[in-house]
Amino acid sequence: MTEQRPSVPAGSLAGFDFLPRQRLVFGAGTAARVGELAKELGATRVLLVTDPGIVAAGHAARVETSLKEAGLSVAVFDQVRENPSTADVARCLKVAQEARIDFIVGLGGGSSMDTAKGTNFLLTNGGEMKDYWGVGKATKPMLPMIAIPTTSGTGSECQSAALIADEATHQKMACLDPKTIAKVALLDPDLTESLPRGVAACTGTDAIAHAVETAVSRKRTPLSRMFSREAFRLCAHRLPEILVRGASAEARGEMLLGAAFAGTAIENSMLGAAHAAANPLTAHYGIVHGQAVGLMLPHVVRFNGEEPGCEEAYAELLAALRLGLDADKSAAEQLAVLLERLLREAGLNARLRDLGLPESAPASLALEASQQWTATFNPRPADPKDFQRLYQAAW
């Protein structure tokens, strides 16, 4: 086993230094304000980063129109792919350089916003994405950005990280720098109305995982826990409802807001072993991130439940939903059962074997999972043998 580190009790008042770097604008129709807000921030030549699905839904055209009506010139990169790689950033960078842009708008899910942030790194600081793998490695200022999420999941609009995969190795590189965070996050529930059910299920499950993992992260603080609890309350309550065609604007709005709060919690806390276990599943088997992390999360919750601080934090999450606790069962077990129910309601697989993984897969995945950056923030230390047992339980 790895060296045991002391757990951080859920009630401890861990110190923090909170400097809000971002303006949040929430409400139906707020995407129409993007031109006005970009102009306030000094934009003249804007790069709009998005994906083909957002173009097909008509959202990109509406955002582009708002920017142009504000008197701004607009260059569009609309070829973002899921789980963007260094090749995607390189293609976007070329468009940015040719247009000599001075402002960026990221429109879409986490992939669009990650591509926009990655482009910002290279456009302003040069080099390659691997140069920024880690924390605070950019030495020069970056261009201002507005982030407009069209999914309720990643919370990337409220984070200062770009997750970019190496095109050759498929290794995900987390490039974090406070300079990358969007100056404005525009949260418009109207943009999630056309979200396909499968996407809503995966992104919503991801948001719930963010809330659960940040609630017990080794870096959690009273501030991050506040965002974690409210994110969990909103997302766990609304996920089943937004999966139904014609979901109410109120439900979609609360889900979108909850995902942003979960992203804010990540920014002030970090994640844990469920995300560490999910990344190799995506890299080697192409499993969508929300499916992967949602499948692993109940097993990680049970694993972490042996830490007293986690048990208290998990009880707080259940209390946020006003769910009565069963005195005969641990809060970790009750939370894990709830997460498994939400996974079923989302129509996502609960076993790795059902996703085509061979029974031998856990052994090859465990070492890589233990080396993921997010694993270092898990409240209970996890070595390769622990991850192998987690994968076997999920298989």
Secondary structure as the mmCIF struct_conf table of DSSP 4:
data_model
#
loop_
_struct_conf.conf_type_id
_struct_conf.id
_struct_conf.beg_label_comp_id
_struct_conf.beg_label_asym_id
_struct_conf.beg_label_seq_id
_struct_conf.end_label_comp_id
_struct_conf.end_label_asym_id
_struct_conf.end_label_seq_id
HELX_LH_PP_P HELX_LH_PP_P1 THR A 2 GLN A 4
TURN_TY1_P TURN_TY1_P1 ALA A 10 GLY A 11
STRN STRN1 ARG A 23 PHE A 26
BEND BEND1 GLY A 27 GLY A 27
TURN_TY1_P TURN_TY1_P2 ALA A 28 GLY A 29
HELX_RH_3T_P HELX_RH_3T_P1 THR A 30 ARG A 33
HELX_RH_AL_P HELX_RH_AL_P1 VAL A 34 GLU A 40
TURN_TY1_P TURN_TY1_P3 LEU A 41 GLY A 42
BEND BEND2 THR A 44 THR A 44
STRN STRN2 ARG A 45 VAL A 49
HELX_RH_AL_P HELX_RH_AL_P2 PRO A 52 ALA A 56
TURN_TY1_P TURN_TY1_P4 ALA A 57 GLY A 58
HELX_RH_AL_P HELX_RH_AL_P3 HIS A 59 GLU A 69
TURN_TY1_P TURN_TY1_P5 ALA A 70 GLY A 71
STRN STRN3 SER A 73 PHE A 77
BEND BEND3 GLU A 82 ASN A 83
STRN STRN4 SER A 85 SER A 85
HELX_RH_AL_P HELX_RH_AL_P4 THR A 86 ALA A 99
TURN_TY1_P TURN_TY1_P6 ARG A 100 ARG A 100
BEND BEND4 ASP A 102 ASP A 102
STRN STRN5 PHE A 103 GLY A 108
BEND BEND5 GLY A 109 GLY A 109
HELX_RH_AL_P HELX_RH_AL_P5 GLY A 110 ASN A 125
BEND BEND6 GLY A 127 GLY A 127
HELX_RH_3T_P HELX_RH_3T_P2 MET A 129 TYR A 132
STRN STRN6 GLY A 134 VAL A 135
BEND BEND7 GLY A 136 GLY A 136
BEND BEND8 LYS A 140 LYS A 140
STRN STRN7 MET A 145 PRO A 149
BEND BEND9 THR A 150 GLY A 153
HELX_RH_3T_P HELX_RH_3T_P3 SER A 156 CYS A 158
BEND BEND10 SER A 160 SER A 160
STRN STRN8 ALA A 161 ALA A 165
TURN_TY1_P TURN_TY1_P7 GLU A 167 THR A 169
STRN STRN9 LYS A 172 LEU A 176
HELX_RH_3T_P HELX_RH_3T_P4 PRO A 178 THR A 180
BEND BEND11 ILE A 181 ILE A 181
BEND BEND12 LYS A 183 LYS A 183
STRN STRN10 VAL A 184 LEU A 187
HELX_RH_3T_P HELX_RH_3T_P5 PRO A 189 THR A 192
TURN_TY1_P TURN_TY1_P8 GLU A 193 SER A 194
HELX_RH_AL_P HELX_RH_AL_P6 ARG A 197 VAL A 216
TURN_TY1_P TURN_TY1_P9 ARG A 218 LYS A 219
HELX_RH_AL_P HELX_RH_AL_P7 PRO A 222 ILE A 242
TURN_TY1_P TURN_TY1_P10 LEU A 243 LEU A 243
BEND BEND13 VAL A 244 VAL A 244
TURN_TY1_P TURN_TY1_P11 ARG A 245 GLY A 246
HELX_RH_AL_P HELX_RH_AL_P8 ALA A 249 GLU A 267
TURN_TY1_P TURN_TY1_P12 ASN A 268 SER A 269
HELX_RH_AL_P HELX_RH_AL_P9 ALA A 273 TYR A 285
HELX_RH_AL_P HELX_RH_AL_P10 HIS A 289 ASN A 304
TURN_TY1_P TURN_TY1_P13 GLY A 305 GLU A 306
BEND BEND14 GLU A 307 GLU A 307
HELX_RH_AL_P HELX_RH_AL_P11 PRO A 308 ALA A 320
TURN_TY1_P TURN_TY1_P14 LEU A 321 ARG A 322
HELX_LH_PP_P HELX_LH_PP_P2 LEU A 323 LEU A 325
TURN_TY1_P TURN_TY1_P15 ALA A 327 ASP A 328
BEND BEND15 LYS A 329 LYS A 329
HELX_RH_AL_P HELX_RH_AL_P12 ALA A 331 GLU A 345
TURN_TY1_P TURN_TY1_P16 ALA A 346 GLY A 347
BEND BEND16 ALA A 350 ALA A 350
HELX_RH_3T_P HELX_RH_3T_P6 LEU A 352 LEU A 355
TURN_TY1_P TURN_TY1_P17 GLY A 356 GLY A 356
TURN_TY1_P TURN_TY1_P18 GLU A 359 SER A 360
HELX_RH_AL_P HELX_RH_AL_P13 ALA A 361 SER A 370
TURN_TY1_P TURN_TY1_P19 GLN A 371 GLN A 371
BEND BEND17 GLN A 372 GLN A 372
HELX_RH_3T_P HELX_RH_3T_P7 TRP A 373 PHE A 377
BEND BEND18 PRO A 379 ARG A 380
HELX_RH_AL_P HELX_RH_AL_P14 PRO A 384 ALA A 394
#
